[in-house]
């Protein structure tokens, strides 16, 4: 079973991937966690010390290292912005599911969380602008889309696993 979750920050990729992993008893990989482990630095540290460009290089290398995916992978919100990353994901031969949410819902989910250098200080309008810039990349690499606005994480996980059988 190979499954990849893509989508904007706060769309639920990490939580949903864990629930799916538990449910189907398959390995779970979270790209941000892989990066932190490999770089021995937190995501904010990487952004501060190496900038977004440095982070994207580390992110690309981490994705390349796990291209032989077995299980479910939660990508970072910006992973699919690079065409070569989309190519790696495509070549994984996985079902790629995009988790989508409105800017209002993303704002509510992000506002009390820390640790996202590109998410700090965003408001509904700037989230929407960023989504508009990214939507094409998410669309380009996903096989199906789930709108998560009115769903809890377990409901999203159930919906995805229900589609697999
Ligand atoms: C990013 C999203 C983050 C993380 C990094 C950059 C982005 O992952 O990879 O802070 O560019 O949207 P989440 O989508 O898990 O928050």
Backbone and ligand atoms as CSV (ligand in chain L), in Angstrom:
chain,resi,resn,atom,element,x,y,z
A,1,UNK,N,N,0.842,-1.197,0.000
A,1,UNK,CA,C,0.000,0.000,0.000
A,1,UNK,C,C,0.884,1.258,0.000
A,2,UNK,N,N,0.671,2.103,-0.989
A,2,UNK,CA,C,1.443,3.354,-1.058
A,2,UNK,C,C,0.468,4.513,-1.187
A,3,UNK,N,N,0.590,5.423,-0.246
A,3,UNK,CA,C,-0.328,6.559,-0.211
A,3,UNK,C,C,0.475,7.809,0.118
A,4,UNK,N,N,0.234,8.896,-0.603
A,4,UNK,CA,C,0.919,10.162,-0.321
A,4,UNK,C,C,-0.138,11.238,-0.088
A,5,UNK,N,N,0.018,11.989,0.999
A,5,UNK,CA,C,-0.904,13.089,1.287
A,5,UNK,C,C,-0.211,14.408,0.966
A,6,UNK,N,N,-0.875,15.238,0.176
A,6,UNK,CA,C,-0.360,16.564,-0.139
A,6,UNK,C,C,-1.408,17.601,0.239
A,7,UNK,N,N,-0.981,18.839,0.368
A,7,UNK,CA,C,-1.926,19.912,0.680
A,7,UNK,C,C,-1.278,21.004,1.505
A,8,UNK,N,N,-2.017,22.071,1.666
A,8,UNK,CA,C,-1.524,23.269,2.354
A,8,UNK,C,C,-1.250,22.977,3.838
A,9,UNK,N,N,-0.435,23.833,4.438
A,9,UNK,CA,C,-0.212,23.758,5.890
A,9,UNK,C,C,-1.563,23.731,6.609
A,10,UNK,N,N,-1.680,22.885,7.600
A,10,UNK,CA,C,-2.910,22.857,8.383
A,10,UNK,C,C,-4.049,22.094,7.728
A,11,UNK,N,N,-3.751,21.409,6.635
A,11,UNK,CA,C,-4.849,20.660,5.990
A,11,UNK,C,C,-5.059,19.304,6.654
A,12,UNK,N,N,-4.150,18.900,7.549
A,12,UNK,CA,C,-4.355,17.663,8.324
A,12,UNK,C,C,-3.494,16.491,7.883
A,13,UNK,N,N,-2.505,16.744,7.035
A,13,UNK,CA,C,-1.707,15.646,6.466
A,13,UNK,C,C,-1.059,14.768,7.546
A,14,UNK,N,N,-0.418,15.404,8.521
A,14,UNK,CA,C,0.318,14.648,9.536
A,14,UNK,C,C,-0.626,13.790,10.379
A,15,UNK,N,N,-1.673,14.410,10.922
A,15,UNK,CA,C,-2.602,13.682,11.790
A,15,UNK,C,C,-3.293,12.560,11.028
A,16,UNK,N,N,-3.755,12.881,9.821
A,16,UNK,CA,C,-4.489,11.880,9.040
A,16,UNK,C,C,-3.570,10.721,8.647
A,17,UNK,N,N,-2.311,11.025,8.319
A,17,UNK,CA,C,-1.383,9.938,7.933
A,17,UNK,C,C,-1.186,8.980,9.104
A,18,UNK,N,N,-1.115,9.535,10.326
A,18,UNK,CA,C,-0.930,8.675,11.498
A,18,UNK,C,C,-2.145,7.787,11.731
A,19,UNK,N,N,-3.319,8.366,11.558
A,19,UNK,CA,C,-4.553,7.590,11.760
A,19,UNK,C,C,-4.661,6.475,10.717
A,20,UNK,N,N,-4.309,6.798,9.473
A,20,UNK,CA,C,-4.372,5.785,8.412
A,20,UNK,C,C,-3.349,4.671,8.696
A,21,UNK,N,N,-2.161,5.074,9.142
A,21,UNK,CA,C,-1.124,4.093,9.462
A,21,UNK,C,C,-1.586,3.121,10.535
A,22,UNK,N,N,-2.250,3.674,11.593
A,22,UNK,CA,C,-2.755,2.818,12.682
A,22,UNK,C,C,-3.838,1.884,12.170
A,23,UNK,N,N,-4.732,2.460,11.375
A,23,UNK,CA,C,-5.881,1.708,10.892
A,23,UNK,C,C,-5.474,0.557,9.972
A,24,UNK,N,N,-4.590,0.856,9.052
A,24,UNK,CA,C,-4.207,-0.157,8.060
A,24,UNK,C,C,-2.953,-0.933,8.468
A,25,UNK,N,N,-2.380,-0.546,9.601
A,25,UNK,CA,C,-1.124,-1.165,10.073
A,25,UNK,C,C,-0.044,-1.110,8.999
A,26,UNK,N,N,0.144,0.090,8.491
A,26,UNK,CA,C,1.209,0.296,7.494
A,26,UNK,C,C,2.155,1.376,8.021
A,27,UNK,N,N,3.409,1.376,7.570
A,27,UNK,CA,C,4.359,2.371,8.050
A,27,UNK,C,C,3.936,3.806,7.676
A,28,UNK,N,N,4.263,4.734,8.548
A,28,UNK,CA,C,3.947,6.146,8.311
A,28,UNK,C,C,5.241,6.945,8.259
A,29,UNK,N,N,5.367,7.778,7.257
A,29,UNK,CA,C,6.517,8.681,7.181
A,29,UNK,C,C,5.994,10.102,7.084
A,30,UNK,N,N,6.598,10.991,7.856
A,30,UNK,CA,C,6.243,12.398,7.778
A,30,UNK,C,C,7.499,13.128,7.303
A,31,UNK,N,N,7.400,13.746,6.144
A,31,UNK,CA,C,8.614,14.313,5.535
A,31,UNK,C,C,9.291,15.344,6.440
A,32,UNK,N,N,8.505,16.176,7.114
A,32,UNK,CA,C,9.109,17.166,8.025
A,32,UNK,C,C,9.900,16.468,9.138
A,33,UNK,N,N,9.356,15.348,9.630
A,33,UNK,CA,C,10.065,14.627,10.701
A,33,UNK,C,C,11.335,13.961,10.172
A,34,UNK,N,N,11.262,13.477,8.937
A,34,UNK,CA,C,12.449,12.881,8.310
A,34,UNK,C,C,13.544,13.954,8.187
A,35,UNK,N,N,13.128,15.157,7.776
A,35,UNK,CA,C,14.066,16.270,7.606
A,35,UNK,C,C,14.726,16.627,8.943
A,36,UNK,N,N,13.903,16.748,9.985
A,36,UNK,CA,C,14.410,17.121,11.317
A,36,UNK,C,C,15.435,16.085,11.801
A,37,UNK,N,N,15.115,14.821,11.557
A,37,UNK,CA,C,15.997,13.733,11.986
A,37,UNK,C,C,17.320,13.773,11.205
A,38,UNK,N,N,17.194,13.934,9.892
A,38,UNK,CA,C,18.404,13.935,9.061
A,38,UNK,C,C,19.264,15.166,9.317
A,39,UNK,N,N,18.619,16.325,9.436
A,39,UNK,CA,C,19.371,17.587,9.575
A,39,UNK,C,C,19.793,17.842,11.022
A,40,UNK,N,N,19.209,17.083,11.958
A,40,UNK,CA,C,19.436,17.298,13.395
A,40,UNK,C,C,19.165,18.756,13.786
A,41,UNK,N,N,18.181,19.355,13.127
A,41,UNK,CA,C,17.762,20.722,13.432
A,41,UNK,C,C,16.246,20.780,13.303
A,42,UNK,N,N,15.621,21.720,14.010
A,42,UNK,CA,C,14.174,21.872,13.849
A,42,UNK,C,C,13.899,22.610,12.536
A,43,UNK,N,N,12.651,22.572,12.076
A,43,UNK,CA,C,12.292,23.270,10.829
A,43,UNK,C,C,12.567,24.786,10.977
A,44,UNK,N,N,12.124,25.438,12.086
A,44,UNK,CA,C,12.431,26.869,12.225
A,44,UNK,C,C,13.941,27.143,12.226
A,45,UNK,N,N,14.726,26.259,12.854
A,45,UNK,CA,C,16.192,26.442,12.849
A,45,UNK,C,C,16.737,26.402,11.426
A,46,UNK,N,N,16.247,25.440,10.646
A,46,UNK,CA,C,16.735,25.321,9.256
A,46,UNK,C,C,16.399,26.600,8.478
A,47,UNK,N,N,15.177,27.095,8.654
A,47,UNK,CA,C,14.787,28.319,7.934
A,47,UNK,C,C,15.653,29.501,8.371
A,48,UNK,N,N,15.910,29.603,9.689
A,48,UNK,CA,C,16.704,30.733,10.185
A,48,UNK,C,C,18.138,30.648,9.681
A,49,UNK,N,N,18.710,29.461,9.733
A,49,UNK,CA,C,20.137,29.322,9.397
A,49,UNK,C,C,20.394,29.173,7.898
A,50,UNK,N,N,19.467,28.548,7.173
A,50,UNK,CA,C,19.727,28.241,5.754
A,50,UNK,C,C,18.711,28.871,4.810
A,51,UNK,N,N,17.701,29.544,5.360
A,51,UNK,CA,C,16.688,30.179,4.524
A,51,UNK,C,C,15.743,29.158,3.904
A,52,UNK,N,N,14.715,29.680,3.205
A,52,UNK,CA,C,13.767,28.751,2.569
A,52,UNK,C,C,14.479,27.924,1.499
A,53,UNK,N,N,15.416,28.560,0.788
A,53,UNK,CA,C,16.126,27.848,-0.283
A,53,UNK,C,C,16.873,26.634,0.281
A,54,UNK,N,N,17.549,26.844,1.409
A,54,UNK,CA,C,18.281,25.751,2.053
A,54,UNK,C,C,17.328,24.661,2.492
A,55,UNK,N,N,16.197,25.093,3.067
A,55,UNK,CA,C,15.197,24.110,3.506
A,55,UNK,C,C,14.712,23.276,2.330
A,56,UNK,N,N,14.438,23.938,1.205
A,56,UNK,CA,C,13.916,23.211,0.027
A,56,UNK,C,C,14.926,22.197,-0.504
A,57,UNK,N,N,16.219,22.523,-0.388
A,57,UNK,CA,C,17.237,21.571,-0.842
A,57,UNK,C,C,17.249,20.337,0.065
A,58,UNK,N,N,17.185,20.591,1.374
A,58,UNK,CA,C,17.170,19.480,2.338
A,58,UNK,C,C,15.906,18.645,2.133
A,59,UNK,N,N,14.792,19.355,1.906
A,59,UNK,CA,C,13.508,18.678,1.696
A,59,UNK,C,C,13.570,17.777,0.453
A,60,UNK,N,N,14.176,18.304,-0.610
A,60,UNK,CA,C,14.295,17.522,-1.849
A,60,UNK,C,C,15.139,16.263,-1.611
A,61,UNK,N,N,16.279,16.434,-0.926
A,61,UNK,CA,C,17.154,15.277,-0.654
A,61,UNK,C,C,16.421,14.237,0.195
A,62,UNK,N,N,15.675,14.719,1.191
A,62,UNK,CA,C,14.951,13.795,2.074
A,62,UNK,C,C,13.909,13.017,1.277
A,63,UNK,N,N,13.237,13.707,0.368
A,63,UNK,CA,C,12.208,13.039,-0.446
A,63,UNK,C,C,12.856,11.998,-1.360
A,64,UNK,N,N,13.981,12.368,-1.921
A,64,UNK,CA,C,14.696,11.448,-2.819
A,64,UNK,C,C,15.101,10.182,-2.053
A,65,UNK,N,N,15.540,10.369,-0.799
A,65,UNK,CA,C,15.985,9.230,0.004
A,65,UNK,C,C,14.860,8.268,0.360
A,66,UNK,N,N,13.623,8.755,0.315
A,66,UNK,CA,C,12.512,7.859,0.675
A,66,UNK,C,C,11.647,7.547,-0.544
A,67,UNK,N,N,12.231,7.692,-1.724
A,67,UNK,CA,C,11.434,7.507,-2.950
A,67,UNK,C,C,10.930,6.068,-3.084
A,68,UNK,N,N,11.575,5.145,-2.357
A,68,UNK,CA,C,11.129,3.761,-2.364
A,68,UNK,C,C,10.068,3.577,-1.271
A,69,UNK,N,N,8.995,4.341,-1.399
A,69,UNK,CA,C,7.982,4.417,-0.325
A,69,UNK,C,C,7.232,3.102,-0.127
A,70,UNK,N,N,7.012,2.788,1.148
A,70,UNK,CA,C,6.156,1.665,1.501
A,70,UNK,C,C,5.286,2.136,2.654
A,71,UNK,N,N,4.009,2.402,2.404
A,71,UNK,CA,C,3.144,2.903,3.467
A,71,UNK,C,C,2.571,4.256,3.104
A,72,UNK,N,N,2.385,5.090,4.136
A,72,UNK,CA,C,1.776,6.404,3.897
A,72,UNK,C,C,2.782,7.509,4.198
A,73,UNK,N,N,2.838,8.477,3.297
A,73,UNK,CA,C,3.761,9.609,3.445
A,73,UNK,C,C,2.965,10.905,3.552
A,74,UNK,N,N,3.231,11.666,4.625
A,74,UNK,CA,C,2.694,13.022,4.734
A,74,UNK,C,C,3.787,13.967,4.256
A,75,UNK,N,N,3.515,14.704,3.184
A,75,UNK,CA,C,4.505,15.662,2.676
A,75,UNK,C,C,4.369,16.972,3.445
A,76,UNK,N,N,5.286,17.895,3.217
A,76,UNK,CA,C,5.152,19.246,3.762
A,76,UNK,C,C,4.285,20.061,2.801
A,77,UNK,N,N,3.748,21.164,3.300
A,77,UNK,CA,C,2.843,21.964,2.467
A,77,UNK,C,C,3.486,22.517,1.200
A,78,UNK,N,N,4.820,22.647,1.206
A,78,UNK,CA,C,5.484,23.221,0.039
A,78,UNK,C,C,6.267,22.203,-0.783
A,79,UNK,N,N,6.200,20.942,-0.395
A,79,UNK,CA,C,7.014,19.916,-1.063
A,79,UNK,C,C,6.740,19.856,-2.564
A,80,UNK,N,N,5.467,19.942,-2.928
A,80,UNK,CA,C,5.115,19.713,-4.337
A,80,UNK,C,C,5.296,20.965,-5.203
A,81,UNK,N,N,5.843,22.031,-4.610
A,81,UNK,CA,C,6.065,23.236,-5.416
A,81,UNK,C,C,7.155,23.009,-6.452
A,82,UNK,N,N,8.104,22.135,-6.151
A,82,UNK,CA,C,9.175,21.830,-7.107
A,82,UNK,C,C,8.715,20.722,-8.060
A,83,UNK,N,N,8.922,20.981,-9.356
A,83,UNK,CA,C,8.499,19.989,-10.357
A,83,UNK,C,C,9.250,18.678,-10.165
A,84,UNK,N,N,10.538,18.754,-9.776
A,84,UNK,CA,C,11.276,17.492,-9.608
A,84,UNK,C,C,10.745,16.698,-8.412
A,85,UNK,N,N,10.222,17.394,-7.401
A,85,UNK,CA,C,9.608,16.672,-6.279
A,85,UNK,C,C,8.300,16.010,-6.716
A,86,UNK,N,N,7.550,16.716,-7.554
A,86,UNK,CA,C,6.297,16.123,-8.052
A,86,UNK,C,C,6.614,14.873,-8.876
A,87,UNK,N,N,7.711,14.930,-9.592
A,87,UNK,CA,C,8.148,13.795,-10.408
A,87,UNK,C,C,8.506,12.600,-9.501
A,88,UNK,N,N,9.232,12.869,-8.427
A,88,UNK,CA,C,9.599,11.794,-7.488
A,88,UNK,C,C,8.322,11.148,-6.940
A,89,UNK,N,N,7.377,12.001,-6.539
A,89,UNK,CA,C,6.126,11.488,-5.970
A,89,UNK,C,C,5.374,10.675,-7.018
A,90,UNK,N,N,5.325,11.189,-8.231
A,90,UNK,CA,C,4.638,10.464,-9.309
A,90,UNK,C,C,5.263,9.073,-9.493
A,91,UNK,N,N,6.588,9.037,-9.452
A,91,UNK,CA,C,7.297,7.774,-9.682
A,91,UNK,C,C,7.188,6.794,-8.505
A,92,UNK,N,N,6.686,7.276,-7.371
A,92,UNK,CA,C,6.493,6.363,-6.230
A,92,UNK,C,C,5.395,5.346,-6.538
A,93,UNK,N,N,4.541,5.680,-7.499
A,93,UNK,CA,C,3.447,4.773,-7.844
A,93,UNK,C,C,2.400,4.700,-6.743
A,94,UNK,N,N,2.251,5.782,-6.004
A,94,UNK,CA,C,1.309,5.807,-4.879
A,94,UNK,C,C,0.011,6.492,-5.287
A,95,UNK,N,N,-1.038,6.251,-4.502
A,95,UNK,CA,C,-2.245,7.062,-4.644
A,95,UNK,C,C,-1.937,8.395,-3.960
A,96,UNK,N,N,-2.088,9.496,-4.678
A,96,UNK,CA,C,-1.767,10.810,-4.107
A,96,UNK,C,C,-3.079,11.532,-3.798
A,97,UNK,N,N,-3.290,11.798,-2.513
A,97,UNK,CA,C,-4.530,12.428,-2.075
A,97,UNK,C,C,-4.231,13.845,-1.601
A,98,UNK,N,N,-4.977,14.780,-2.146
A,98,UNK,CA,C,-4.830,16.175,-1.723
A,98,UNK,C,C,-5.875,16.495,-0.664
A,99,UNK,N,N,-5.415,16.998,0.482
A,99,UNK,CA,C,-6.344,17.472,1.506
A,99,UNK,C,C,-6.494,18.976,1.312
A,100,UNK,N,N,-7.731,19.400,1.164
A,100,UNK,CA,C,-8.000,20.802,0.855
A,100,UNK,C,C,-8.826,21.412,1.983
A,101,UNK,N,N,-8.622,22.693,2.227
A,101,UNK,CA,C,-9.452,23.382,3.221
A,101,UNK,C,C,-9.528,24.855,2.837
A,102,UNK,N,N,-10.584,25.526,3.269
A,102,UNK,CA,C,-10.734,26.952,2.957
A,102,UNK,C,C,-9.730,27.761,3.770
A,103,UNK,N,N,-9.472,28.992,3.313
A,103,UNK,CA,C,-8.519,29.851,4.021
A,103,UNK,C,C,-8.988,30.137,5.451
A,104,UNK,N,N,-10.314,30.234,5.631
A,104,UNK,CA,C,-10.849,30.504,6.981
A,104,UNK,C,C,-10.533,29.348,7.925
A,105,UNK,N,N,-10.744,28.137,7.434
A,105,UNK,CA,C,-10.495,26.959,8.274
A,105,UNK,C,C,-8.988,26.805,8.533
A,106,UNK,N,N,-8.184,27.015,7.511
A,106,UNK,CA,C,-6.727,26.918,7.696
A,106,UNK,C,C,-6.278,27.942,8.742
A,107,UNK,N,N,-6.819,29.144,8.657
A,107,UNK,CA,C,-6.442,30.190,9.610
A,107,UNK,C,C,-6.747,29.747,11.042
A,108,UNK,N,N,-7.945,29.203,11.250
A,108,UNK,CA,C,-8.330,28.746,12.598
A,108,UNK,C,C,-7.395,27.643,13.087
A,109,UNK,N,N,-7.013,26.752,12.165
A,109,UNK,CA,C,-6.154,25.633,12.578
A,109,UNK,C,C,-4.726,26.098,12.868
A,110,UNK,N,N,-4.242,27.099,12.104
A,110,UNK,CA,C,-2.833,27.512,12.246
A,110,UNK,C,C,-2.608,28.501,13.375
A,111,UNK,N,N,-3.656,29.244,13.732
A,111,UNK,CA,C,-3.407,30.414,14.583
A,111,UNK,C,C,-2.864,30.065,15.969
A,112,UNK,N,N,-3.160,28.888,16.465
A,112,UNK,CA,C,-2.642,28.528,17.795
A,112,UNK,C,C,-1.454,27.584,17.728
A,113,UNK,N,N,-0.898,27.425,16.533
A,113,UNK,CA,C,0.229,26.498,16.409
A,113,UNK,C,C,1.513,27.257,16.091
A,114,UNK,N,N,2.628,26.666,16.498
A,114,UNK,CA,C,3.927,27.292,16.186
A,114,UNK,C,C,4.761,26.293,15.385
A,115,UNK,N,N,5.940,26.719,14.978
A,115,UNK,CA,C,6.860,25.796,14.312
A,115,UNK,C,C,6.747,25.785,12.804
A,116,UNK,N,N,5.940,26.727,12.250
A,116,UNK,CA,C,5.829,26.808,10.788
A,116,UNK,C,C,6.308,28.186,10.346
A,117,UNK,N,N,7.578,28.276,9.918
A,117,UNK,CA,C,8.125,29.590,9.563
A,117,UNK,C,C,7.298,30.325,8.511
A,118,UNK,N,N,6.706,29.599,7.574
A,118,UNK,CA,C,5.929,30.274,6.528
A,118,UNK,C,C,4.468,30.452,6.927
A,119,UNK,N,N,4.110,29.906,8.074
A,119,UNK,CA,C,2.719,29.988,8.516
A,119,UNK,C,C,2.514,31.064,9.569
A,120,UNK,N,N,3.619,31.498,10.184
A,120,UNK,CA,C,3.514,32.486,11.264
A,120,UNK,C,C,2.997,33.820,10.722
A,121,UNK,N,N,2.033,34.379,11.417
A,121,UNK,CA,C,1.574,35.725,11.076
A,121,UNK,C,C,0.666,35.796,9.860
A,122,UNK,N,N,0.245,34.665,9.337
A,122,UNK,CA,C,-0.657,34.709,8.184
A,122,UNK,C,C,-2.074,35.051,8.641
A,123,UNK,N,N,-2.807,35.793,7.803
A,123,UNK,CA,C,-4.230,36.000,8.064
A,123,UNK,C,C,-5.029,35.338,6.937
A,124,UNK,N,N,-6.354,35.424,7.028
A,124,UNK,CA,C,-7.187,34.706,6.059
A,124,UNK,C,C,-6.821,35.114,4.627
A,125,UNK,N,N,-6.590,36.426,4.456
A,125,UNK,CA,C,-6.309,36.932,3.105
A,125,UNK,C,C,-4.956,36.434,2.583
A,126,UNK,N,N,-3.934,36.485,3.442
A,126,UNK,CA,C,-2.610,36.045,2.963
A,126,UNK,C,C,-2.573,34.528,2.767
A,127,UNK,N,N,-3.378,33.808,3.553
A,127,UNK,CA,C,-3.473,32.354,3.338
A,127,UNK,C,C,-4.085,32.096,1.967
A,128,UNK,N,N,-5.144,32.855,1.657
A,128,UNK,CA,C,-5.820,32.658,0.372
A,128,UNK,C,C,-4.868,32.973,-0.790
A,129,UNK,N,N,-4.074,34.032,-0.623
A,129,UNK,CA,C,-3.112,34.391,-1.684
A,129,UNK,C,C,-2.102,33.268,-1.898
A,130,UNK,N,N,-1.626,32.735,-0.771
A,130,UNK,CA,C,-0.629,31.659,-0.856
A,130,UNK,C,C,-1.256,30.402,-1.463
A,131,UNK,N,N,-2.490,30.143,-1.085
A,131,UNK,CA,C,-3.186,28.975,-1.665
A,131,UNK,C,C,-3.321,29.141,-3.175
A,132,UNK,N,N,-3.671,30.354,-3.612
A,132,UNK,CA,C,-3.837,30.591,-5.049
A,132,UNK,C,C,-2.537,30.335,-5.800
A,133,UNK,N,N,-1.418,30.664,-5.170
A,133,UNK,CA,C,-0.117,30.433,-5.814
A,133,UNK,C,C,0.222,28.943,-5.867
A,134,UNK,N,N,-0.300,28.195,-4.904
A,134,UNK,CA,C,0.107,26.791,-4.776
A,134,UNK,C,C,-0.882,25.796,-5.371
A,135,UNK,N,N,-2.127,26.236,-5.557
A,135,UNK,CA,C,-3.175,25.281,-5.943
A,135,UNK,C,C,-2.833,24.473,-7.193
A,136,UNK,N,N,-2.200,25.130,-8.166
A,136,UNK,CA,C,-1.850,24.445,-9.410
A,136,UNK,C,C,-0.924,23.265,-9.151
A,137,UNK,N,N,0.030,23.451,-8.253
A,137,UNK,CA,C,0.989,22.380,-7.953
A,137,UNK,C,C,0.297,21.221,-7.248
A,138,UNK,N,N,-0.606,21.535,-6.314
A,138,UNK,CA,C,-1.330,20.455,-5.619
A,138,UNK,C,C,-2.181,19.672,-6.620
A,139,UNK,N,N,-2.869,20.441,-7.483
A,139,UNK,CA,C,-3.736,19.804,-8.493
A,139,UNK,C,C,-2.937,18.908,-9.420
A,140,UNK,N,N,-1.776,19.430,-9.808
A,140,UNK,CA,C,-0.947,18.753,-10.797
A,140,UNK,C,C,-0.536,17.342,-10.353
A,141,UNK,N,N,-0.357,17.159,-9.045
A,141,UNK,CA,C,0.218,15.870,-8.638
A,141,UNK,C,C,-0.771,14.954,-7.933
A,142,UNK,N,N,-2.024,15.400,-7.741
A,142,UNK,CA,C,-2.910,14.554,-6.936
A,142,UNK,C,C,-3.900,13.764,-7.790
A,143,UNK,N,N,-4.234,12.574,-7.298
A,143,UNK,CA,C,-5.212,11.717,-7.976
A,143,UNK,C,C,-6.627,12.050,-7.535
A,144,UNK,N,N,-6.763,12.458,-6.276
A,144,UNK,CA,C,-8.088,12.858,-5.804
A,144,UNK,C,C,-7.985,13.891,-4.690
A,145,UNK,N,N,-9.084,14.615,-4.496
A,145,UNK,CA,C,-9.120,15.729,-3.541
A,145,UNK,C,C,-10.188,15.481,-2.489
A,146,UNK,N,N,-9.867,15.791,-1.239
A,146,UNK,CA,C,-10.888,15.715,-0.190
A,146,UNK,C,C,-10.980,17.082,0.474
A,147,UNK,N,N,-12.179,17.642,0.483
A,147,UNK,CA,C,-12.359,18.895,1.208
A,147,UNK,C,C,-12.577,18.572,2.677
A,148,UNK,N,N,-11.721,19.126,3.511
A,148,UNK,CA,C,-11.690,18.737,4.926
A,148,UNK,C,C,-12.389,19.747,5.842
A,149,UNK,N,N,-12.988,20.788,5.254
A,149,UNK,CA,C,-13.558,21.872,6.067
A,149,UNK,C,C,-14.489,21.374,7.171
A,150,UNK,N,N,-15.333,20.406,6.812
A,150,UNK,CA,C,-16.367,19.977,7.774
A,150,UNK,C,C,-16.074,18.586,8.328
A,151,UNK,N,N,-14.857,18.127,8.146
A,151,UNK,CA,C,-14.530,16.766,8.593
A,151,UNK,C,C,-13.496,16.786,9.705
A,152,UNK,N,N,-13.627,15.834,10.633
A,152,UNK,CA,C,-12.584,15.653,11.649
A,152,UNK,C,C,-11.491,14.770,11.032
A,153,UNK,N,N,-10.332,14.737,11.697
A,153,UNK,CA,C,-9.230,13.909,11.175
A,153,UNK,C,C,-9.639,12.433,11.043
A,154,UNK,N,N,-10.313,11.832,12.068
A,154,UNK,CA,C,-10.733,10.430,11.899
A,154,UNK,C,C,-11.693,10.246,10.717
A,155,UNK,N,N,-12.551,11.239,10.495
A,155,UNK,CA,C,-13.483,11.135,9.352
A,155,UNK,C,C,-12.726,11.172,8.022
A,156,UNK,N,N,-11.711,12.006,7.963
A,156,UNK,CA,C,-10.908,12.089,6.725
A,156,UNK,C,C,-10.189,10.753,6.508
A,157,UNK,N,N,-9.611,10.233,7.597
A,157,UNK,CA,C,-8.887,8.955,7.493
A,157,UNK,C,C,-9.842,7.849,7.034
A,158,UNK,N,N,-11.059,7.831,7.598
A,158,UNK,CA,C,-12.049,6.814,7.207
A,158,UNK,C,C,-12.408,6.944,5.734
A,159,UNK,N,N,-12.578,8.179,5.308
A,159,UNK,CA,C,-12.950,8.432,3.912
A,159,UNK,C,C,-11.860,7.883,2.980
A,160,UNK,N,N,-10.610,8.143,3.333
A,160,UNK,CA,C,-9.510,7.688,2.459
A,160,UNK,C,C,-9.410,6.173,2.480
A,161,UNK,N,N,-9.468,5.585,3.665
A,161,UNK,CA,C,-9.314,4.118,3.721
A,161,UNK,C,C,-10.514,3.442,3.051
A,162,UNK,N,N,-11.674,4.081,3.137
A,162,UNK,CA,C,-12.869,3.548,2.469
A,162,UNK,C,C,-12.705,3.519,0.969
A,163,UNK,N,N,-11.939,4.441,0.452
A,163,UNK,CA,C,-11.722,4.504,-1.006
A,163,UNK,C,C,-10.732,3.438,-1.465
A,164,UNK,N,N,-9.978,2.913,-0.515
A,164,UNK,CA,C,-8.902,1.991,-0.895
A,164,UNK,C,C,-9.407,0.561,-1.080
A,165,UNK,N,N,-10.579,0.284,-0.474
A,165,UNK,CA,C,-11.069,-1.106,-0.547
A,165,UNK,C,C,-12.067,-1.310,-1.680
L,1,LIG,C1,C,5.821,24.369,4.621
L,1,LIG,C2,C,5.004,23.511,5.322
L,1,LIG,C3,C,5.473,22.774,6.498
L,1,LIG,C4,C,6.999,22.588,6.478
L,1,LIG,C5,C,7.692,23.894,6.268
L,1,LIG,C6,C,7.264,24.570,4.958
L,1,LIG,C7,C,5.242,25.082,3.452
L,1,LIG,O1,O,4.816,21.511,6.570
L,1,LIG,O2,O,7.372,21.670,5.499
L,1,LIG,O3,O,7.431,24.720,7.360
L,1,LIG,O4,O,6.009,25.626,2.641
L,1,LIG,O5,O,3.993,25.087,3.325
L,1,LIG,P1,P,3.253,21.333,6.992
L,1,LIG,O6,O,2.445,21.418,5.735
L,1,LIG,O7,O,3.214,19.968,7.593
L,1,LIG,O8,O,2.930,22.412,7.956
